């Protein structure tokens, strides 16, 4: 059995521990042809029938940047899920969020980066939820159980996110620009999973069957595979099946330390 290394850097607040879903924060860039007003166009007056008395006085308040980004991600996720990547237009996404197209380019370099950010945003939510549920775990079983249930329910209940991930991976296979976004995202997922697995093993005194990096890769691939199979055959791949698959692999990778088993057996004999 391998013992986890010590002296870990603090894990960033993204990615599912032992499951491998990180967050993703693309750098902001500006389009050479569009400018970002960051104003809410849904509140502006645009018809000739408006009277001077009905128009708001002074400039339209600027929307905070975090709120702009949040609304763009919500609108983009809906558009990509309903129309697919190819048929989704940035102008339509911006309008649905209540902004001009320039607001998109002030937060993302283009449609590929926006697509990747959606996947990362969902991963952040999942990571925070799993971390909250395993924070007090003092043995491997107590950590594995809640993590497995949380991720399994997401895989089964959030088909939209699974479809987006599958489409993004398919595009990356034939489009270099998409691959440039997906590659660091996947690497960050595996790195976050590796740190999380190590942290759980150290805190609970567990042994790792393989290195943390390899364990992270195994679980990461399993989650992606289960998500894809759920999309292809939802009747066969239900939440119980997903939980069993995840639990079997995680329990094989993260096991109680031999000394812990001996202590437990000794206590029972007394």
NUZAVEX-304534 format. One record per atom (N, C-alpha, C): residue in three letters; y, z, x. Coordinates in steps of 0.2 Angstrom, whole numbers, padded with zeros to 4 digits, always signed. Layout:
BEGIN
ALAYZX;...
***
This chain:
BEGIN
UNK-0006+0000+0004;UNK+0000+0000+0000;UNK+0006+0000+0004;UNK+0011-0003+0002;UNK+0018-0004+0006;UNK+0022+0002+0003;UNK+0026+0005+0007;UNK+0031+0010+0005;UNK+0038+0006+0005;UNK+0042+0007+0000;UNK+0048+0004+0000;UNK+0053+0006+0006;UNK+0057+0001+0008;UNK+0061+0003+0014;UNK+0067+0008+0011;UNK+0070+0011+0016;UNK+0075+0016+0014;UNK+0082+0013+0017;UNK+0087+0017+0015;UNK+0094+0015+0017;UNK+0096+0009+0013;UNK+0095+0009+0007;UNK+0097+0003+0003;UNK+0104+0003+0002;UNK+0107-0003+0001;UNK+0114-0004-0001;UNK+0114-0003-0009;UNK+0119+0000-0011;UNK+0120+0001-0019;UNK+0119-0006-0022;UNK+0115-0006-0027;UNK+0113-0012-0031;UNK+0119-0014-0035;UNK+0121-0020-0035;UNK+0127-0022-0040;UNK+0125-0021-0047;UNK+0130-0021-0051;UNK+0129-0020-0058;UNK+0127-0026-0062;UNK+0122-0030-0059;UNK+0119-0035-0063;UNK+0112-0036-0061;UNK+0108-0039-0066;UNK+0101-0041-0065;UNK+0097-0035-0068;UNK+0091-0037-0071;UNK+0087-0032-0074;UNK+0082-0029-0068;UNK+0082-0022-0068;UNK+0078-0019-0062;UNK+0071-0021-0064;UNK+0067-0024-0058;UNK+0060-0025-0059;UNK+0059-0031-0063;UNK+0064-0034-0066;UNK+0063-0040-0070;UNK+0067-0046-0068;UNK+0073-0045-0065;UNK+0076-0050-0061;UNK+0081-0055-0065;UNK+0085-0052-0068;UNK+0091-0055-0071;UNK+0097-0053-0069;UNK+0101-0057-0065;UNK+0107-0054-0062;UNK+0113-0057-0066;UNK+0119-0054-0065;UNK+0125-0057-0068;UNK+0128-0063-0063;UNK+0133-0066-0066;UNK+0135-0072-0062;UNK+0143-0072-0064;UNK+0147-0073-0058;UNK+0154-0073-0059;UNK+0157-0079-0055;UNK+0157-0085-0058;UNK+0160-0090-0055;UNK+0167-0089-0053;UNK+0169-0092-0047;UNK+0176-0092-0045;UNK+0180-0096-0049;UNK+0186-0094-0051;UNK+0190-0098-0055;UNK+0193-0103-0051;UNK+0194-0109-0054;UNK+0197-0115-0051;UNK+0201-0118-0056;UNK+0206-0123-0054;UNK+0211-0126-0059;UNK+0210-0133-0058;UNK+0209-0136-0064;UNK+0209-0143-0065;UNK+0215-0147-0062;UNK+0215-0153-0059;UNK+0221-0156-0057;UNK+0225-0159-0063;UNK+0221-0160-0068;UNK+0225-0163-0074;UNK+0226-0159-0080;UNK+0224-0153-0080;UNK+0225-0148-0085;UNK+0228-0142-0083;UNK+0233-0139-0087;UNK+0236-0132-0085;UNK+0234-0127-0091;UNK+0233-0121-0089;UNK+0231-0116-0093;UNK+0237-0112-0096;UNK+0238-0113-0103;UNK+0243-0109-0106;UNK+0241-0102-0108;UNK+0234-0101-0109;UNK+0231-0095-0111;UNK+0235-0092-0117;UNK+0237-0097-0121;UNK+0240-0094-0128;UNK+0235-0096-0133;UNK+0235-0092-0138;UNK+0230-0092-0144;UNK+0233-0098-0149;UNK+0230-0104-0149;UNK+0233-0109-0153;UNK+0231-0108-0160;UNK+0226-0103-0162;UNK+0225-0102-0169;UNK+0231-0099-0172;UNK+0235-0096-0169;UNK+0241-0092-0172;UNK+0247-0096-0172;UNK+0247-0102-0168;UNK+0253-0106-0168;UNK+0254-0110-0174;UNK+0261-0112-0176;UNK+0262-0116-0182;UNK+0263-0123-0180;UNK+0260-0128-0183;UNK+0260-0134-0181;UNK+0262-0139-0187;UNK+0263-0137-0193;UNK+0264-0142-0198;UNK+0272-0143-0200;UNK+0274-0148-0202;UNK+0281-0149-0204;UNK+0283-0145-0210;UNK+0279-0143-0214;UNK+0281-0139-0219;UNK+0282-0132-0218;UNK+0281-0129-0212;UNK+0283-0123-0210;UNK+0291-0122-0210;UNK+0293-0116-0213;UNK+0300-0115-0213;UNK+0302-0111-0207;UNK+0308-0111-0205;UNK+0311-0107-0199;UNK+0309-0100-0200;UNK+0309-0097-0207;UNK+0308-0090-0208;UNK+0301-0089-0206;UNK+0296-0093-0207;UNK+0289-0092-0207;UNK+0286-0092-0199;UNK+0290-0095-0195;UNK+0288-0096-0188;UNK+0290-0089-0184;UNK+0285-0087-0180;UNK+0286-0081-0176;UNK+0292-0082-0171;UNK+0296-0077-0171;UNK+0301-0077-0166;UNK+0299-0075-0159;UNK+0302-0079-0154;UNK+0300-0078-0147;UNK+0294-0081-0145;UNK+0292-0081-0139;UNK+0286-0084-0136;UNK+0279-0081-0139;UNK+0274-0086-0140;UNK+0268-0083-0142;UNK+0265-0079-0137;UNK+0262-0073-0138;UNK+0260-0068-0133;UNK+0254-0071-0129;UNK+0254-0070-0123;UNK+0248-0072-0119;UNK+0242-0068-0120;UNK+0236-0071-0120;UNK+0230-0068-0121;UNK+0228-0065-0115;UNK+0225-0059-0114;UNK+0223-0056-0108;UNK+0217-0061-0105;UNK+0217-0062-0098;UNK+0212-0066-0095;UNK+0205-0065-0097;UNK+0203-0058-0097;UNK+0196-0056-0099;UNK+0195-0058-0106;UNK+0199-0058-0110;UNK+0198-0060-0117;UNK+0197-0067-0118;UNK+0202-0071-0114;UNK+0201-0078-0114;UNK+0194-0080-0112;UNK+0192-0077-0106;UNK+0185-0079-0104;UNK+0179-0077-0109;UNK+0180-0071-0112;UNK+0175-0069-0117;UNK+0175-0074-0123;UNK+0180-0076-0125;UNK+0180-0080-0131;UNK+0178-0087-0129;UNK+0179-0089-0123;UNK+0177-0096-0121;UNK+0169-0096-0120;UNK+0166-0090-0118;UNK+0159-0090-0117;UNK+0156-0089-0124;UNK+0158-0086-0128;UNK+0156-0086-0135;UNK+0155-0092-0138;UNK+0161-0096-0138;UNK+0161-0103-0141;UNK+0157-0108-0137;UNK+0156-0107-0131;UNK+0152-0112-0127;UNK+0145-0110-0129;UNK+0143-0104-0129;UNK+0136-0103-0130;UNK+0134-0105-0137;UNK+0138-0105-0142;UNK+0137-0108-0149;UNK+0136-0115-0148;UNK+0141-0118-0145;UNK+0141-0126-0145;UNK+0135-0128-0141;UNK+0133-0125-0135;UNK+0127-0128-0131;UNK+0121-0127-0135;UNK+0120-0121-0139;UNK+0114-0120-0143;UNK+0114-0125-0149;UNK+0119-0126-0152;UNK+0119-0131-0158;UNK+0119-0138-0156;UNK+0122-0140-0151;UNK+0123-0147-0149;UNK+0119-0149-0143;UNK+0117-0144-0139;UNK+0115-0146-0132;UNK+0120-0147-0127;UNK+0118-0148-0121;UNK+0123-0148-0115;UNK+0127-0155-0116;UNK+0123-0160-0116;UNK+0126-0167-0116;UNK+0132-0168-0122;UNK+0130-0166-0128;UNK+0135-0167-0133;UNK+0140-0162-0134;UNK+0140-0157-0130;UNK+0145-0152-0130;UNK+0151-0154-0126;UNK+0157-0154-0129;UNK+0164-0156-0126;UNK+0168-0150-0125;UNK+0171-0150-0119;UNK+0175-0144-0117;UNK+0181-0143-0121;UNK+0184-0149-0124;UNK+0190-0148-0128;UNK+0188-0145-0135;UNK+0182-0147-0137;UNK+0179-0143-0143;UNK+0178-0136-0142;UNK+0175-0134-0137;UNK+0174-0127-0135;UNK+0180-0123-0135;UNK+0185-0126-0131;UNK+0192-0123-0131;UNK+0195-0122-0137;UNK+0195-0127-0141;UNK+0198-0127-0148;UNK+0194-0121-0152;UNK+0188-0121-0152;UNK+0184-0116-0156;UNK+0186-0109-0154;UNK+0187-0108-0147;UNK+0189-0102-0145;UNK+0197-0100-0146;UNK+0200-0105-0148;UNK+0207-0104-0150;UNK+0212-0106-0144;UNK+0210-0110-0140;UNK+0214-0111-0134;UNK+0214-0119-0132;UNK+0218-0121-0128;UNK+0218-0128-0125;UNK+0213-0129-0120;UNK+0212-0135-0118;UNK+0206-0137-0113;UNK+0208-0134-0107;UNK+0215-0133-0105;UNK+0217-0130-0099;UNK+0214-0123-0098;UNK+0213-0119-0103;UNK+0211-0113-0102;UNK+0204-0113-0099;UNK+0200-0118-0101;UNK+0193-0118-0098;UNK+0193-0119-0091;UNK+0198-0124-0088;UNK+0198-0125-0081;UNK+0201-0120-0077;UNK+0205-0115-0080;UNK+0208-0110-0077;UNK+0203-0104-0075;UNK+0197-0105-0079;UNK+0192-0100-0078;UNK+0185-0102-0075;UNK+0184-0109-0076;UNK+0178-0112-0074;UNK+0180-0119-0071;UNK+0176-0121-0066;UNK+0177-0128-0063;UNK+0175-0133-0067;UNK+0171-0132-0072;UNK+0168-0138-0077;UNK+0163-0135-0081;UNK+0160-0140-0084;UNK+0155-0138-0089;UNK+0148-0135-0086;UNK+0146-0137-0080;UNK+0141-0134-0077;UNK+0142-0127-0076;UNK+0147-0125-0073;UNK+0149-0118-0071;UNK+0150-0114-0077;UNK+0152-0117-0083;UNK+0153-0113-0089;UNK+0146-0112-0092;UNK+0141-0116-0091;UNK+0134-0116-0093;UNK+0131-0110-0089;UNK+0132-0110-0083;UNK+0129-0105-0079;UNK+0132-0098-0080;UNK+0138-0098-0082;UNK+0141-0091-0083;UNK+0138-0088-0090;UNK+0137-0092-0094;UNK+0134-0090-0101;UNK+0127-0086-0099;UNK+0123-0089-0095;UNK+0117-0086-0093;UNK+0118-0080-0090;UNK+0123-0080-0085;UNK+0124-0073-0081;UNK+0127-0068-0086;UNK+0131-0070-0091;UNK+0134-0065-0095;UNK+0128-0061-0099;UNK+0123-0065-0102;UNK+0118-0062-0105;UNK+0114-0058-0101;UNK+0113-0060-0094;UNK+0109-0056-0090;UNK+0113-0049-0088;UNK+0119-0049-0088;UNK+0123-0043-0087;UNK+0121-0038-0093;UNK+0121-0040-0099;UNK+0120-0036-0105;UNK+0113-0033-0104;UNK+0108-0037-0102;UNK+0101-0035-0102;UNK+0100-0030-0096;UNK+0104-0031-0091;UNK+0103-0026-0085;UNK+0106-0019-0087;UNK+0112-0019-0090;UNK+0115-0013-0092;UNK+0110-0009-0097;UNK+0107-0013-0101;UNK+0103-0009-0106;UNK+0096-0007-0103;UNK+0093-0010-0099;UNK+0087-0008-0095;UNK+0089-0002-0091;UNK+0094-0003-0087;UNK+0096+0003-0082;UNK+0097+0009-0086;UNK+0101+0009-0092;UNK+0102+0015-0096;UNK+0095+0018-0098;UNK+0090+0014-0100;UNK+0084+0016-0102;UNK+0079+0019-0097;UNK+0080+0017-0091;UNK+0076+0020-0085;UNK+0079+0025-0080;UNK+0085+0026-0082;UNK+0089+0030-0077;UNK+0086+0037-0076;UNK+0083+0040-0081;UNK+0080+0047-0080;UNK+0072+0046-0078;UNK+0070+0041-0077;UNK+0062+0040-0076;UNK+0061+0043-0069;UNK+0056+0048-0069;UNK+0054+0051-0063;UNK+0046+0049-0061;UNK+0043+0044-0064;UNK+0037+0041-0062;UNK+0037+0034-0064;UNK+0033+0030-0061;UNK+0033+0023-0062;UNK+0031+0021-0069;UNK+0027+0024-0072;UNK+0025+0023-0079;UNK+0031+0023-0084;UNK+0035+0029-0083;UNK+0041+0030-0087;UNK+0046+0025-0086;UNK+0046+0022-0080;UNK+0051+0016-0078;UNK+0049+0010-0081;UNK+0042+0008-0080;UNK+0040+0002-0082;UNK+0040+0001-0090;UNK+0038+0006-0093;UNK+0037+0005-0101;UNK+0044+0003-0104;UNK+0049+0007-0103;UNK+0056+0005-0106;UNK+0058-0002-0104;UNK+0057-0004-0098;UNK+0060-0010-0095;UNK+0056-0016-0098;UNK+0049-0015-0099;UNK+0045-0020-0102;UNK+0047-0021-0109;UNK+0048-0016-0113;UNK+0049-0017-0120;UNK+0056-0020-0121;UNK+0061-0018-0117;UNK+0068-0021-0117;UNK+0067-0029-0116;UNK+0064-0031-0111;UNK+0064-0038-0109;UNK+0060-0042-0113;UNK+0054-0039-0116;UNK+0050-0043-0120;UNK+0053-0044-0127;UNK+0057-0039-0129;UNK+0060-0040-0136;UNK+0066-0046-0135;UNK+0069-0046-0129;UNK+0074-0051-0128;UNK+0071-0058-0127;UNK+0065-0059-0124;UNK+0062-0065-0123;UNK+0060-0068-0130;UNK+0057-0063-0134;UNK+0055-0065-0141;UNK+0061-0066-0146;UNK+0065-0062-0146;UNK+0071-0062-0151;UNK+0077-0066-0149;UNK+0078-0068-0143;UNK+0083-0072-0141;UNK+0081-0079-0139;UNK+0079-0083-0143;UNK+0076-0090-0141;UNK+0082-0094-0139;UNK+0088-0093-0141;UNK+0094-0097-0139;UNK+0095-0096-0132;UNK+0095-0090-0129;UNK+0096-0089-0122;UNK+0090-0093-0118;UNK+0084-0092-0120;UNK+0078-0095-0117;UNK+0079-0103-0117;UNK+0081-0106-0122;UNK+0082-0113-0123;UNK+0088-0115-0118;UNK+0093-0111-0118;UNK+0099-0113-0113;UNK+0096-0113-0106;UNK+0092-0108-0104;UNK+0090-0107-0097;UNK+0085-0113-0096;UNK+0081-0115-0100;UNK+0076-0120-0099;UNK+0080-0127-0098;UNK+0085-0128-0102;UNK+0089-0134-0102;UNK+0093-0134-0095;UNK+0096-0129-0093;UNK+0099-0129-0087;UNK+0095-0130-0081;UNK+0089-0127-0081;UNK+0084-0128-0075;UNK+0082-0136-0075;UNK+0081-0139-0081;UNK+0079-0146-0082;UNK+0084-0150-0079;UNK+0091-0149-0080;UNK+0096-0153-0078;UNK+0097-0152-0070;UNK+0096-0146-0068;UNK+0096-0145-0060;UNK+0091-0149-0057;UNK+0085-0150-0060;UNK+0080-0154-0056;UNK+0083-0161-0055;UNK+0087-0164-0058;UNK+0090-0171-0057;UNK+0097-0171-0056;UNK+0101-0166-0056;UNK+0108-0166-0055;UNK+0110-0161-0050;UNK+0113-0164-0044;UNK+0114-0159-0038;UNK+0120-0154-0040;UNK+0125-0156-0044;UNK+0130-0151-0045;UNK+0127-0145-0049;UNK+0123-0147-0054;UNK+0120-0141-0058;UNK+0116-0137-0054;UNK+0112-0140-0049;UNK+0108-0136-0044;UNK+0112-0132-0040;UNK+0118-0134-0038;UNK+0122-0130-0034;UNK+0124-0124-0037;UNK+0124-0124-0044;UNK+0126-0118-0048;UNK+0120-0114-0049;UNK+0114-0117-0050;UNK+0108-0113-0052;UNK+0105-0110-0046;UNK+0105-0113-0040;UNK+0102-0110-0034;UNK+0105-0103-0033;UNK+0111-0102-0032;UNK+0114-0096-0030;UNK+0112-0091-0036;UNK+0113-0093-0042;UNK+0111-0089-0048;UNK+0104-0086-0048;UNK+0099-0090-0046;UNK+0092-0088-0046;UNK+0091-0084-0040;UNK+0094-0085-0034;UNK+0094-0081-0028;UNK+0097-0074-0030;UNK+0102-0074-0033;UNK+0105-0067-0035;UNK+0100-0063-0040;UNK+0097-0067-0044;UNK+0092-0064-0049;UNK+0087-0061-0045;UNK+0084-0064-0040;UNK+0078-0061-0036;UNK+0081-0056-0032;UNK+0087-0056-0029;UNK+0089-0051-0025;UNK+0090-0045-0029;UNK+0093-0045-0035;UNK+0094-0039-0039;UNK+0088-0036-0041;UNK+0083-0040-0043;UNK+0076-0038-0045;UNK+0073-0034-0039;UNK+0074-0037-0033;UNK+0071-0033-0027;UNK+0074-0027-0026;UNK+0081-0026-0026;UNK+0084-0020-0025;UNK+0082-0015-0031;UNK+0081-0017-0037;UNK+0080-0013-0042;UNK+0073-0010-0042;UNK+0068-0015-0040;UNK+0061-0013-0039;UNK+0061-0007-0033;UNK+0064-0008-0028;UNK+0064-0004-0022;UNK+0067+0003-0024;UNK+0073+0003-0028;UNK+0076+0009-0031;UNK+0071+0013-0035;UNK+0068+0010-0040;UNK+0063+0013-0044;UNK+0057+0016-0040;UNK+0055+0012-0035;UNK+0049+0015-0031;UNK+0051+0021-0027;UNK+0057+0021-0024;UNK+0059+0026-0020;UNK+0061+0032-0024;UNK+0064+0031-0030;UNK+0065+0037-0035;UNK+0059+0040-0038;UNK+0054+0036-0039;UNK+0048+0039-0042;UNK+0043+0041-0037;UNK+0044+0039-0031;UNK+0038+0040-0026;UNK+0032+0036-0027;UNK+0034+0030-0029;UNK+0028+0025-0030;UNK+0027+0021-0024;UNK+0021+0017-0024;UNK+0019+0013-0019;UNK+0020+0006-0021;UNK+0022+0001-0017;UNK+0023-0006-0019;UNK+0017-0010-0016;UNK+0014-0014-0020;UNK+0008-0018-0018;UNK+0010-0023-0013;UNK+0016-0026-0014;UNK+0018-0031-0009;UNK+0026-0029-0008;UNK+0029-0034-0004;UNK+0036-0032-0002;UNK+0040-0033-0008;UNK+0046-0029-0008;UNK+0050-0029-0014;UNK+0053-0037-0016;UNK+0054-0041-0011;UNK+0056-0048-0012;UNK+0051-0052-0015;UNK+0044-0051-0013;UNK+0039-0054-0016;UNK+0037-0052-0023;UNK+0038-0045-0024;UNK+0037-0042-0031;UNK+0042-0045-0036;UNK+0048-0046-0033;UNK+0054-0048-0037;UNK+0053-0056-0039;UNK+0050-0060-0034;UNK+0049-0067-0036;UNK+0043-0067-0041;UNK+0038-0063-0040;UNK+0032-0063-0045;UNK+0035-0062-0052;UNK+0039-0057-0053;UNK+0041-0054-0060;UNK+0046-0059-0062;UNK+0050-0062-0058;UNK+0055-0067-0060;UNK+0052-0073-0063;UNK+0047-0075-0059;UNK+0043-0081-0062;UNK+0039-0080-0068;UNK+0037-0074-0069;UNK+0033-0072-0075;UNK+0038-0072-0081;UNK+0043-0069-0080;UNK+0048-0069-0086;UNK+0050-0076-0088;UNK+0052-0080-0083;UNK+0054-0087-0085;UNK+0048-0091-0088;UNK+0042-0090-0086;UNK+0036-0093-0089;UNK+0035-0091-0096;UNK+0035-0084-0097;UNK+0034-0081-0104;UNK+0040-0084-0108;UNK+0046-0085-0106;UNK+0051-0087-0110;UNK+0050-0094-0112;UNK+0047-0098-0107;UNK+0046-0105-0109;UNK+0040-0106-0114;UNK+0035-0102-0113;UNK+0029-0102-0117;UNK+0031-0100-0124;UNK+0035-0095-0125;UNK+0038-0093-0131;UNK+0041-0098-0135;UNK+0045-0102-0131;UNK+0048-0108-0135;UNK+0043-0113-0137;UNK+0038-0114-0133;UNK+0033-0120-0134;UNK+0028-0118-0140;UNK+0027-0111-0140;UNK+0021-0109-0145;UNK+0023-0102-0147;UNK+0028-0101-0151;UNK+0030-0095-0154;UNK+0025-0091-0157;UNK+0020-0094-0161;UNK+0015-0091-0165;UNK+0011-0087-0160;UNK+0009-0090-0154;UNK+0004-0087-0150;UNK+0007-0082-0145;UNK+0014-0083-0143;UNK+0017-0078-0139;UNK+0022-0074-0142;UNK+0019-0068-0145;UNK+0023-0063-0149;UNK+0025-0058-0144;UNK+0028-0053-0147;UNK+0031-0048-0143;UNK+0026-0043-0139;UNK+0020-0042-0143;UNK+0015-0038-0140;UNK+0012-0042-0134;UNK+0011-0048-0135;UNK+0008-0052-0129;UNK+0012-0052-0123;UNK+0019-0053-0124;UNK+0024-0053-0119;UNK+0024-0046-0115;UNK+0024-0040-0119;UNK+0024-0034-0116;UNK+0017-0033-0112;UNK+0012-0035-0115;UNK+0005-0034-0111;UNK+0006-0037-0104;UNK+0008-0044-0104;UNK+0008-0047-0098;UNK+0013-0044-0093;UNK+0019-0042-0095;UNK+0024-0039-0091;UNK+0021-0032-0088;UNK+0018-0029-0093;UNK+0016-0022-0091;UNK+0010-0022-0086;UNK+0006-0027-0087;UNK+0000-0028-0082;UNK+0002-0030-0075;UNK+0007-0034-0075;UNK+0009-0036-0068;UNK+0013-0031-0065;UNK+0018-0028-0068;UNK+0022-0022-0065;UNK+0018-0016-0063;UNK+0013-0014-0067;UNK+0009-0009-0065;UNK+0005-0010-0059;UNK+0003-0017-0058;UNK-0001-0019-0052;UNK+0004-0019-0046;UNK+0010-0020-0047;UNK+0015-0021-0042;UNK+0018-0014-0040;UNK+0019-0010-0045;UNK+0022-0003-0043;UNK+0017+0002-0046;UNK+0014+0006-0041;UNK+0009+0011-0042;UNK+0010+0018-0040;UNK+0008+0023-0043;UNK+0009+0030-0041;UNK+0007+0031-0034;UNK+0010+0035-0030;UNK+0008+0036-0023;UNK+0002+0040-0023;UNK-0002+0039-0018;UNK-0009+0042-0018;UNK-0008+0049-0018;UNK-0003+0052-0014;UNK-0002+0059-0014;UNK-0001+0062-0021;UNK+0003+0058-0025;UNK+0004+0060-0032;UNK-0002+0061-0036;UNK-0007+0056-0035;UNK-0013+0056-0039;UNK-0017+0062-0037;UNK-0017+0064-0030;UNK-0021+0070-0028;UNK-0018+0076-0031;UNK-0012+0077-0030;UNK-0008+0083-0033;UNK-0010+0084-0040;UNK-0010+0078-0044;UNK-0011+0078-0051;UNK-0019+0080-0053;UNK-0023+0078-0049;UNK-0030+0080-0049;UNK-0031+0087-0048;UNK-0028+0089-0042;UNK-0029+0096-0040;UNK-0026+0101-0046;UNK-0021+0099-0049;UNK-0018+0103-0054;UNK-0023+0104-0060;UNK-0026+0098-0061;UNK-0031+0098-0067;UNK-0037+0103-0066;UNK-0039+0103-0059;UNK-0045+0107-0057;UNK-0044+0114-0057;UNK-0037+0116-0057;UNK-0035+0123-0056;UNK-0036+0127-0063;
***
